[in-house]
Amino acid sequence: MWREEKNRLQAQFVFSDFPEAFTFMTEIAFLAEKLGHHPHWSNVWNTVEIQLTTHDAGNIVTDKDREMAQAILLIYQKYQNARQID
């Protein structure tokens, strides 16, 4: 899911609708505040695109980005699992 390009970790996440995508973003916002590490992201209807770099390290990918990427993936999996149950 995550790919590294141009000194960024990038991923696209697709949801069933806008409220689900926005809820995902809200969960990530709380995570970002806790970690003090904020993503570049965009949202159009049911799709969220995220890019991670570490600004303090010169806008390159660091372990901090990889850890956040893994945490984001775990959050996303909750939505995928819920969809399979429905």
C-alpha positions as CSV (number, residue, x, y, z in Angstrom):
1,M,0.0,0.0,0.0
2,W,2.7,2.5,1.0
3,R,5.2,3.4,-1.7
4,E,8.3,5.5,-1.4
5,E,8.8,8.1,-4.1
6,K,10.6,11.4,-4.3
7,N,11.6,11.3,-0.6
8,R,8.0,10.7,0.6
9,L,5.9,7.8,1.7
10,Q,2.7,7.9,-0.2
11,A,-0.6,6.0,-0.1
12,Q,-4.2,6.2,-1.2
13,F,-7.0,5.0,1.0
14,V,-10.6,4.4,-0.4
15,F,-13.7,4.2,1.7
16,S,-17.4,3.5,1.1
17,D,-18.3,7.2,1.4
18,F,-17.3,10.7,2.6
19,P,-18.3,10.3,6.3
20,E,-16.1,7.1,6.6
21,A,-13.2,8.8,4.9
22,F,-13.6,11.9,7.2
23,T,-13.8,9.6,10.3
24,F,-10.5,8.0,9.2
25,M,-8.9,11.4,8.8
26,T,-10.1,12.4,12.3
27,E,-8.5,9.3,13.8
28,I,-5.2,10.1,12.1
29,A,-5.4,13.7,13.3
30,F,-5.5,12.6,16.9
31,L,-2.6,10.2,16.2
32,A,-0.6,13.0,14.5
33,E,-1.1,15.3,17.5
34,K,0.0,12.6,19.8
35,L,3.2,11.8,17.8
36,G,3.9,15.4,16.9
37,H,4.1,14.3,13.3
38,H,1.6,15.7,10.8
39,P,0.9,14.3,7.3
40,H,0.4,16.1,4.0
41,W,-3.0,14.9,2.9
42,S,-6.0,15.5,0.7
43,N,-9.5,14.2,0.6
44,V,-12.0,14.0,-2.3
45,W,-15.3,12.3,-1.4
46,N,-14.3,8.7,-0.4
47,T,-10.6,8.9,-1.1
48,V,-7.8,10.1,1.2
49,E,-4.2,10.5,-0.1
50,I,-1.4,10.8,2.4
51,Q,2.2,11.8,2.1
52,L,4.7,11.5,4.9
53,T,8.1,13.1,5.3
54,T,10.1,14.3,8.3
55,H,10.4,18.1,8.0
56,D,13.1,18.3,10.8
57,A,15.3,15.9,8.8
58,G,15.2,17.9,5.6
59,N,11.9,16.5,4.2
60,I,13.1,12.9,3.8
61,V,11.6,9.6,4.9
62,T,12.7,8.5,8.3
63,D,11.8,5.9,10.9
64,K,9.3,8.4,12.2
65,D,7.4,8.3,8.9
66,R,7.6,4.5,8.7
67,E,6.2,4.2,12.2
68,M,3.3,6.6,11.4
69,A,2.6,4.8,8.1
70,Q,2.3,1.5,10.0
71,A,-0.1,3.1,12.5
72,I,-2.2,4.6,9.7
73,L,-2.4,1.2,8.0
74,L,-3.7,-0.4,11.2
75,I,-6.4,2.3,11.5
76,Y,-7.3,1.7,7.8
77,Q,-7.6,-2.1,8.4
78,K,-10.3,-1.5,10.9
79,Y,-12.5,0.0,8.2
80,Q,-11.7,-2.8,5.8
81,N,-12.5,-5.5,8.4
82,A,-15.8,-3.7,9.3
83,R,-16.8,-3.7,5.6
84,Q,-16.1,-7.5,5.4
85,I,-18.4,-8.2,8.3
86,D,-21.3,-6.2,6.8
